[in-house]
Amino acid sequence: MDKLKRIAATFIMAMISVFANAQDAAADANDVMKANGKIYVVMSVVIVIVLGLFIYLINLDRKITKLEKE
């Protein structure tokens, strides 16, 4: 479980740095998306994809741990 926490922490830190760097370049695109109201659709899709990946990785880790114990 400690390994999973380290992997999750590393992934979160990497995503924070990516989002921090992307904010300057995407300021104009964000204004257009906010004006059209589509930024919420894009963010919801991104959140669903990231949550799906996390759930998949957690399930995969549990299955692998179970196989290793056998």
C-alpha positions as CSV (number, residue, x, y, z in Angstrom):
1,M,0.0,0.0,0.0
2,D,2.9,2.3,0.7
3,K,4.0,1.8,-3.0
4,L,0.6,2.9,-4.2
5,K,0.7,6.0,-2.0
6,R,4.1,7.0,-3.4
7,I,2.9,6.4,-7.0
8,A,-0.2,8.5,-6.4
9,A,1.8,11.3,-4.7
10,T,4.3,11.4,-7.6
11,F,1.5,11.5,-10.2
12,I,-0.3,14.3,-8.3
13,M,2.9,16.4,-8.1
14,A,3.6,15.9,-11.8
15,M,0.1,17.0,-12.7
16,I,0.3,20.1,-10.5
17,S,3.5,21.1,-12.2
18,V,2.0,20.5,-15.7
19,F,-1.2,22.5,-14.8
20,A,0.9,25.4,-13.3
21,N,3.0,25.7,-16.5
22,A,0.1,25.4,-18.8
23,Q,-1.9,28.2,-17.3
24,D,0.2,31.0,-18.9
25,A,0.0,29.6,-22.4
26,A,-3.7,28.7,-22.3
27,A,-5.0,32.0,-20.9
28,D,-6.6,33.0,-24.2
29,A,-8.1,29.6,-24.9
30,N,-9.6,29.6,-21.4
31,D,-11.2,33.0,-22.0
32,V,-12.8,31.7,-25.2
33,M,-13.9,28.5,-23.5
34,K,-15.4,30.3,-20.5
35,A,-17.2,32.7,-22.8
36,N,-18.8,29.8,-24.6
37,G,-19.5,27.9,-21.4
38,K,-17.6,24.8,-22.7
39,I,-14.8,24.9,-20.2
40,Y,-17.0,23.0,-17.8
41,V,-17.6,20.2,-20.3
42,V,-13.9,19.9,-21.0
43,M,-13.0,19.9,-17.3
44,S,-15.7,17.3,-16.5
45,V,-14.4,15.0,-19.2
46,V,-10.8,15.4,-17.9
47,I,-11.9,14.6,-14.4
48,V,-13.8,11.5,-15.5
49,I,-10.8,10.2,-17.4
50,V,-8.4,10.8,-14.6
51,L,-10.7,9.2,-12.0
52,G,-11.2,6.2,-14.3
53,L,-7.5,5.7,-14.6
54,F,-7.1,5.9,-10.8
55,I,-9.8,3.4,-10.3
56,Y,-8.3,1.1,-12.9
57,L,-4.8,1.3,-11.3
58,I,-6.1,0.6,-7.8
59,N,-8.0,-2.4,-9.0
60,L,-5.0,-3.6,-11.0
61,D,-2.7,-3.2,-7.9
62,R,-5.1,-5.2,-5.8
63,K,-5.3,-8.0,-8.3
64,I,-1.5,-8.1,-8.6
65,T,-1.1,-8.1,-4.8
66,K,-3.5,-11.0,-4.6
67,L,-1.6,-13.0,-7.2
68,E,1.7,-12.3,-5.5
69,K,0.3,-13.6,-2.2
70,E,-0.8,-16.9,-3.8
